[in-house]
Amino acid sequence: MISTNGGGDGKVAVCVTGASGFIASWLVKLLLQRGYTVNGGKTKGDEKKTTHLLGLDGAKERLHLFKANLLEEGSFDSAIEGCVGVFHTASPVALSTVDPQRMVLTSSVASVVYTGKPVDQDSVADETWLSDPEFCKEHKLWYPLGKTLAEMAAWDFAKENGIDMVTIHPGFVIGPFLHPALCTSVGMILSLVNGNKIYPKFHCWSVDVRDVAEAHIKAFDHENQVSASGRYCLVGSSVPFSQVLGILHKLYPTLPLADKYVYLTRPFSY
Protein backbone atom coordinates (compact mmCIF):
# COMPACT_ATOMS: atom_id res chain seq x y z
CA MET A 1 0.00 0.00 0.00
CA ILE A 2 1.00 3.63 -0.53
CA SER A 3 1.60 5.70 2.58
CA THR A 4 -0.85 8.53 3.19
CA ASN A 5 1.93 10.53 4.86
CA GLY A 6 3.05 12.72 1.99
CA GLY A 7 0.80 11.02 -0.54
CA GLY A 8 1.88 9.87 -3.94
CA ASP A 9 3.72 12.92 -5.34
CA GLY A 10 1.45 12.79 -8.37
CA LYS A 11 2.78 9.40 -9.44
CA VAL A 12 0.06 7.45 -7.63
CA ALA A 13 -3.45 7.63 -9.07
CA VAL A 14 -6.73 6.93 -7.29
CA CYS A 15 -10.31 7.18 -8.51
CA VAL A 16 -13.20 8.89 -6.71
CA THR A 17 -16.66 8.14 -8.09
CA GLY A 18 -19.34 10.78 -7.60
CA ALA A 19 -16.52 13.28 -7.10
CA SER A 20 -18.82 16.32 -6.85
CA GLY A 21 -20.68 15.03 -3.77
CA PHE A 22 -20.57 16.37 -0.20
CA ILE A 23 -18.22 13.71 1.16
CA ALA A 24 -16.42 13.10 -2.13
CA SER A 25 -15.48 16.77 -2.58
CA TRP A 26 -13.64 16.76 0.73
CA LEU A 27 -12.07 13.43 -0.16
CA VAL A 28 -10.76 14.86 -3.45
CA LYS A 29 -9.41 17.91 -1.59
CA LEU A 30 -7.51 15.81 0.98
CA LEU A 31 -6.15 13.41 -1.64
CA LEU A 32 -4.82 16.30 -3.73
CA GLN A 33 -3.25 17.81 -0.60
CA ARG A 34 -1.41 14.53 -0.07
CA GLY A 35 -0.02 14.59 -3.59
CA TYR A 36 -2.22 11.98 -5.25
CA THR A 37 -3.40 12.16 -8.83
CA VAL A 38 -7.19 11.92 -8.68
CA ASN A 39 -9.47 10.59 -11.40
CA GLY A 40 -12.94 11.86 -10.58
CA GLY A 41 -16.14 10.39 -11.96
CA LYS A 42 -18.92 12.73 -13.03
CA THR A 43 -22.23 12.22 -14.80
CA LYS A 44 -23.29 13.83 -18.06
CA GLY A 45 -24.39 17.43 -17.55
CA ASP A 46 -22.46 17.60 -14.26
CA GLU A 47 -20.11 20.39 -15.34
CA LYS A 48 -21.54 23.06 -13.01
CA LYS A 49 -21.47 20.66 -10.07
CA THR A 50 -17.75 19.99 -10.52
CA THR A 51 -16.55 23.58 -11.01
CA HIS A 52 -15.57 23.87 -7.33
CA LEU A 53 -13.21 20.91 -7.71
CA LEU A 54 -11.22 22.67 -10.42
CA GLY A 55 -10.30 25.43 -7.96
CA LEU A 56 -8.76 23.08 -5.39
CA ASP A 57 -5.01 23.23 -4.77
CA GLY A 58 -3.30 20.77 -7.10
CA ALA A 59 -6.37 20.28 -9.29
CA LYS A 60 -4.84 21.86 -12.37
CA GLU A 61 -1.96 19.39 -12.35
CA ARG A 62 -3.45 16.25 -10.81
CA LEU A 63 -7.26 16.18 -11.09
CA HIS A 64 -8.83 14.49 -14.11
CA LEU A 65 -12.61 14.29 -14.51
CA PHE A 66 -14.23 11.46 -16.46
CA LYS A 67 -17.84 11.27 -17.64
CA ALA A 68 -19.49 8.04 -16.53
CA ASN A 69 -22.96 6.56 -16.10
CA LEU A 70 -23.56 5.08 -12.64
CA LEU A 71 -26.05 2.56 -14.00
CA GLU A 72 -23.85 1.33 -16.83
CA GLU A 73 -21.51 -1.54 -16.01
CA GLY A 74 -17.93 -0.79 -17.00
CA SER A 75 -18.64 2.92 -17.42
CA PHE A 76 -15.90 3.79 -14.92
CA ASP A 77 -13.27 1.50 -16.45
CA SER A 78 -11.34 4.34 -18.09
CA ALA A 79 -11.36 6.37 -14.87
CA ILE A 80 -10.21 3.40 -12.77
CA GLU A 81 -7.60 2.12 -15.23
CA GLY A 82 -4.13 2.50 -13.72
CA CYS A 83 -5.41 3.48 -10.27
CA VAL A 84 -4.12 1.74 -7.14
CA GLY A 85 -7.30 2.55 -5.23
CA VAL A 86 -10.96 3.36 -5.80
CA PHE A 87 -13.13 5.42 -3.46
CA HIS A 88 -16.69 4.48 -4.41
CA THR A 89 -18.75 7.32 -2.92
CA ALA A 90 -21.40 7.28 -5.63
CA SER A 91 -24.69 5.44 -5.38
CA PRO A 92 -26.01 3.20 -6.87
CA VAL A 93 -23.09 0.80 -7.15
CA ALA A 94 -22.18 -0.22 -10.70
CA LEU A 95 -18.92 -2.12 -10.42
CA SER A 96 -16.51 -3.31 -13.08
CA THR A 97 -13.78 -5.92 -13.23
CA VAL A 98 -10.94 -3.38 -13.34
CA ASP A 99 -8.71 -4.50 -10.48
CA PRO A 100 -7.38 -1.80 -8.12
CA GLN A 101 -5.31 -2.66 -5.05
CA ARG A 102 -8.17 -1.63 -2.79
CA MET A 103 -11.70 -0.27 -3.03
CA VAL A 104 -13.24 1.86 -0.28
CA LEU A 105 -17.03 1.93 -0.52
CA THR A 106 -19.09 4.71 1.07
CA SER A 107 -22.17 3.22 2.69
CA SER A 108 -24.13 4.43 5.74
CA VAL A 109 -25.13 3.46 9.26
CA ALA A 110 -28.48 2.90 7.56
CA SER A 111 -27.13 -0.45 6.32
CA VAL A 112 -26.10 -1.34 9.89
CA VAL A 113 -28.79 -0.46 12.43
CA TYR A 114 -32.12 -1.58 10.95
CA THR A 115 -31.89 -5.20 12.07
CA GLY A 116 -35.47 -5.52 13.29
CA LYS A 117 -34.18 -7.00 16.56
CA PRO A 118 -35.27 -5.62 19.96
CA VAL A 119 -32.92 -2.93 21.27
CA ASP A 120 -32.80 -0.62 24.26
CA GLN A 121 -30.74 2.40 25.31
CA ASP A 122 -27.93 0.11 26.51
CA SER A 123 -27.59 -1.54 23.11
CA VAL A 124 -24.46 -0.66 21.16
CA ALA A 125 -24.55 -0.96 17.38
CA ASP A 126 -21.28 -1.98 15.77
CA GLU A 127 -19.86 -3.20 12.47
CA THR A 128 -21.17 -6.73 13.01
CA TRP A 129 -24.76 -5.51 12.63
CA LEU A 130 -26.44 -5.65 9.23
CA SER A 131 -29.81 -4.13 8.39
CA ASP A 132 -32.46 -6.68 7.46
CA PRO A 133 -33.84 -6.06 3.95
CA GLU A 134 -37.17 -7.70 4.84
CA PHE A 135 -37.56 -5.47 7.90
CA CYS A 136 -36.79 -2.42 5.76
CA LYS A 137 -39.37 -3.47 3.16
CA GLU A 138 -42.01 -4.12 5.81
CA HIS A 139 -41.57 -0.66 7.31
CA LYS A 140 -41.02 1.06 3.93
CA LEU A 141 -37.52 2.18 4.87
CA TRP A 142 -36.40 2.63 1.30
CA TYR A 143 -33.14 4.49 1.90
CA PRO A 144 -31.80 1.89 4.38
CA LEU A 145 -33.01 -0.85 2.04
CA GLY A 146 -31.13 0.64 -0.90
CA LYS A 147 -27.94 1.09 1.11
CA THR A 148 -28.14 -2.45 2.51
CA LEU A 149 -28.76 -4.15 -0.83
CA ALA A 150 -26.03 -2.08 -2.48
CA GLU A 151 -23.51 -3.04 0.19
CA MET A 152 -24.46 -6.72 0.03
CA ALA A 153 -24.08 -6.70 -3.75
CA ALA A 154 -20.69 -4.97 -3.46
CA TRP A 155 -19.39 -7.56 -0.97
CA ASP A 156 -20.57 -10.40 -3.22
CA PHE A 157 -18.87 -8.81 -6.22
CA ALA A 158 -15.66 -8.15 -4.29
CA LYS A 159 -15.47 -11.76 -3.10
CA GLU A 160 -16.25 -13.19 -6.53
CA ASN A 161 -13.57 -11.05 -8.19
CA GLY A 162 -10.93 -11.09 -5.45
CA ILE A 163 -11.18 -7.34 -4.77
CA ASP A 164 -9.83 -6.04 -1.46
CA MET A 165 -12.70 -3.88 -0.16
CA VAL A 166 -13.42 -1.82 2.95
CA THR A 167 -16.80 -0.18 3.66
CA ILE A 168 -17.33 3.11 5.51
CA HIS A 169 -20.63 3.72 7.34
CA PRO A 170 -21.04 7.35 8.42
CA GLY A 171 -23.99 8.61 10.40
CA PHE A 172 -25.61 12.02 9.95
CA VAL A 173 -22.89 13.87 7.99
CA ILE A 174 -22.53 17.57 8.77
CA GLY A 175 -19.85 20.22 8.30
CA PRO A 176 -18.60 22.87 5.87
CA PHE A 177 -19.49 22.71 2.20
CA LEU A 178 -17.14 22.60 -0.76
CA HIS A 179 -19.78 21.75 -3.34
CA PRO A 180 -22.76 23.97 -4.32
CA ALA A 181 -25.59 21.50 -3.63
CA LEU A 182 -27.38 20.97 -0.32
CA CYS A 183 -27.00 17.47 1.13
CA THR A 184 -29.90 15.64 2.78
CA SER A 185 -28.55 15.66 6.35
CA VAL A 186 -27.86 19.40 6.44
CA GLY A 187 -31.09 20.03 4.55
CA MET A 188 -33.05 18.48 7.40
CA ILE A 189 -31.61 21.05 9.81
CA LEU A 190 -32.01 23.92 7.35
CA SER A 191 -35.69 23.06 6.96
CA LEU A 192 -36.17 23.90 10.65
CA VAL A 193 -34.42 27.23 10.20
CA ASN A 194 -36.67 27.91 7.20
CA GLY A 195 -39.85 27.40 9.18
CA ASN A 196 -40.65 23.67 9.26
CA LYS A 197 -42.82 23.30 12.37
CA ILE A 198 -42.34 19.55 12.76
CA TYR A 199 -39.06 17.90 13.72
CA PRO A 200 -38.10 14.21 13.57
CA LYS A 201 -37.92 12.42 16.91
CA PHE A 202 -34.87 10.19 16.76
CA HIS A 203 -31.28 10.04 17.91
CA CYS A 204 -28.95 11.97 15.63
CA TRP A 205 -25.68 10.10 15.08
CA SER A 206 -23.61 12.92 13.62
CA VAL A 207 -20.10 13.02 12.18
CA ASP A 208 -18.02 15.78 10.58
CA VAL A 209 -17.63 15.46 6.81
CA ARG A 210 -13.88 16.14 7.12
CA ASP A 211 -13.51 13.19 9.49
CA VAL A 212 -15.46 11.02 7.05
CA ALA A 213 -13.14 11.97 4.20
CA GLU A 214 -10.09 11.35 6.39
CA ALA A 215 -11.45 7.94 7.39
CA HIS A 216 -11.75 6.95 3.73
CA ILE A 217 -8.06 7.70 3.20
CA LYS A 218 -7.05 5.83 6.35
CA ALA A 219 -9.10 2.86 5.18
CA PHE A 220 -7.22 2.95 1.89
CA ASP A 221 -3.86 2.93 3.63
CA HIS A 222 -3.57 3.19 7.40
CA GLU A 223 -0.87 5.61 8.58
CA ASN A 224 0.38 3.03 11.07
CA GLN A 225 0.82 0.55 8.24
CA VAL A 226 -1.86 -1.70 9.74
CA SER A 227 -4.18 -2.65 6.92
CA ALA A 228 -7.87 -1.88 7.41
CA SER A 229 -10.45 -4.56 6.68
CA GLY A 230 -14.18 -5.09 6.82
CA ARG A 231 -16.72 -2.45 7.86
CA TYR A 232 -16.30 0.77 9.88
CA CYS A 233 -19.05 2.86 11.50
CA LEU A 234 -18.35 6.59 11.84
CA VAL A 235 -20.22 8.50 14.55
CA GLY A 236 -18.79 11.51 16.36
CA SER A 237 -21.71 12.10 18.73
CA SER A 238 -25.20 10.81 19.44
CA VAL A 239 -27.89 13.21 20.65
CA PRO A 240 -31.69 13.32 20.41
CA PHE A 241 -32.82 15.57 17.58
CA SER A 242 -34.65 17.69 20.15
CA GLN A 243 -31.19 18.67 21.45
CA VAL A 244 -30.24 19.79 17.94
CA LEU A 245 -33.33 21.97 18.07
CA GLY A 246 -32.12 23.38 21.40
CA ILE A 247 -28.76 24.30 19.85
CA LEU A 248 -30.54 26.13 17.04
CA HIS A 249 -32.66 28.01 19.59
CA LYS A 250 -29.53 29.04 21.50
CA LEU A 251 -27.86 30.27 18.32
CA TYR A 252 -30.98 31.99 16.98
CA PRO A 253 -33.21 32.86 19.99
CA THR A 254 -35.63 34.99 17.95
CA LEU A 255 -36.19 32.31 15.32
CA PRO A 256 -39.55 30.48 15.62
CA LEU A 257 -38.67 26.78 15.65
CA ALA A 258 -40.62 23.53 15.45
CA ASP A 259 -42.67 22.59 18.51
CA LYS A 260 -44.15 19.31 17.23
CA TYR A 261 -42.44 16.07 16.37
CA VAL A 262 -43.04 13.00 14.27
CA TYR A 263 -41.60 9.58 15.08
CA LEU A 264 -39.28 7.97 12.60
CA THR A 265 -38.87 4.20 12.55
CA ARG A 266 -35.32 3.97 13.87
CA PRO A 267 -33.51 2.07 16.60
CA PHE A 268 -33.10 4.05 19.82
CA SER A 269 -36.13 6.27 19.18
CA TYR A 270 -36.00 8.85 21.94
N, C-alpha and C positions, 0 to 999 in steps of 0.2 A: 504493500500500500504506500501511497504518497503521503508524506508528512504534511499536516495542515499548518505547521509552524513555518511560515515563509512561503507556503503555497508551491506552485509549480513553475514560477518564473516564466509563464507563458508557454512553456513546452508541454505542459500537461493539460489536456482538454477534458472537460466534463460537460454533460448535457443537462439542461434544466427544462423540463416540459412545462407548459403553462407559465412561461417566464414573466408575464405581465401581472400575475396575481399578487395578492397581498403578502403572503408568505414568500412566494417565489422571488418577488422583487428584492426583498431583503437578502434572500439567499444569493441571488446574482451579485448584489452589492458586496457581500462579504467574500464571495469567491474571487471576485475581481481584486479586492483589496489584498487577498492572499497570493495573487499572482497567477491564478488559473486563467486559461483560455476557456470561455464559456460559450457553448452552442445553445441558444435559447429557442424553444419551440413557440411558434405563434400561429394563430388561426388566420384564415383569409379575412381581410378587412379589419385586421387587428392593429393597423399601423399607428393610429392615434393612441391606443392603449399601451404601446411599447415605446413611445417617444421619451418618457422619463428614464428609461433604461439607457438610452443613447447618451445621456448627460452624466452618467456615473463615471467616476474616476477609473480609467483603464478601459472604458468601453470602446473607445475609438480604435485601440490596438488589439483588444482581445475578446470582444463580444461579437458574436455572429448570430443573426436571427434567421431561422428557417421556417418557412410556411409548412404547416402540417395539419392534417385532419385527425382529430382525436378518435373518431369512429372508424377510421380506415387502418386496417392492419398493415404494418410496414411503413406507414406514412412518416414515421420518425427515423427511419433507417439512415437517411443521409445526415441527419443531425447527430445521431448517436455514433456513426461510423468513426472509429479512431479515438473514441472517448474511453477513459479508464473508469469512469463512473457516470451513473445516470441518477438524477434527482427527479423522481416522477411525482410532481406536485399537482399535475392536471388530473381532472376527473371528467369523464369515465376513463378507465384503464384500457388502452389498446396497445398491447405489447407486441414486440417483434422478436425475432431470433438473433438479432445483433447482440454480441456477447461482451458486455463491459465487465470489468473486474468486480464491480459491486453496483447494485441498484438500491437506492433509498426511496421508499414509497411513502408519500404523505397520506395518512389516513386520518382518523379522528377517534376521540374517546367514544364517539357514537357507535363504533364497531366493537367496543369493549363492554360497556356497562348495561346494555339492554338484554340481560340473560333470561329474564322472566322468573328468576329464582327469588325467594323471599330475602329481603335485606332489611337491616335496621341502621341506626346512626353509628353503630360500632363496626359495621362492615367496611372493609377496605378493598376497593377495586384495584386490581393490578393487571399486569400483562398476560396473566394466565386466563383471564376472563375473555369470553367471546360472545358478542350479541347473538341472540337466537333469531334467525330469519323468520321462523314461524310466529314467534312472539311479536316481532316487528310488524308482520303482515296483519296479525289479529288486531293490533292496536293502531294500525294505519300510520306507523312510524316510518315514513317513506325515506327520509334522509338517512337514518341509521340503517335501514334495510339496504339502501344503495351502497353505503360505505362498507357494510359487512360483506355483501356479495362480491363487491369489487376486490376487497382484500383477500377473500377466500380464493377467488379466481387467480389473483396475482401469485399467491403462495403455491397453488397448483401448477401454474405455468413455470414458476421459478424452479420448483422441484423437478418437473418434467424435462426442463432444459438446462439443469445444472447451474442456474444463476444464483449467485450469492446475494441475498436480499435482506434488508432490514426495513421494518416499518415503524413510522413515527406517528403517535396518536395524541395530538394536542387537544386541549380543551377549548374553552371560549377564548379565541385569539384576539388580543387587543394591542394597542400601541400605535406609534406614529406611522403615517402613510408615506409611501414613496410613489405609489401608483394613483391614478386619478379617480378610480372607481371606489364606491363604498362597499365594504365587505359586510356579510350578513350579521356577524357578531357585533360589530360597532354600530351597524344600522339599527339593531334592537335597542341599544341605549339611546341613539339619536332620536328614535321615534318618541321616546319619553320626553326629551327636551323639546321636541316639536309639537307636543300636545296630546300624545296618546294617553288616554285616561285609564288604561288597563295595563297592568304589568304581569309578567309571567311569574308564577310562584314555584321556584325550583332553586336548587343550589347551583351557583355559578362557579364552575371550575375554570378559572381564568389563567392565561399565560401570555407573557409578552412576546410579540411577534419576532423581536430580535433574538430572544432565547430559543424560539422555535427554529429560526434559520441557523443559529449556531449549533443546535442539536443535530440538525441534518448533516452538517459538515463533520461533527464529531462521530456521527454514525458511519459516515463514509470512511473516515480514518481517524481513530482515536489518538489524541495528542500523547497519551501515555503508551502508545504502541500496543494497546490491548484491543484486539479486534472486537467490535460490537457484533451482536447477533440477535435475531429474534425481533421482539416487539418492545416498544418503549412508550409509556404514557408520559405526557408532559402537562403538568398542572402546577402553577406557581402558588395559587391560593384557592380556597374554597369558601365561599360566603353565600348566604341566602340572597336572592335577587332583591329582596326588600332592603338589604344593607347597601346595595348598589344605589338604590333609590335614595337612601339616607345620605350617601356621599354627594349625589347630585344636588340634594336640597341644601347641604352645607356649602357647596360651591356656588349655587345659584338660589339664594333664599327667597327671592321674589318670584321665582319661576313656579307657576302652578303645575304640580306633578301628579301622576296617577295616584288614585286612592282606592282603586279596586284591583283585584287580581283574578287570574284564571289559572287553574291547575294545568300543568303539563305532565304527560305520562313519562316520568323519569324516575330512576332510582333516587333515594334520599330526598323525596319531595318534602319540603320544609313547611 
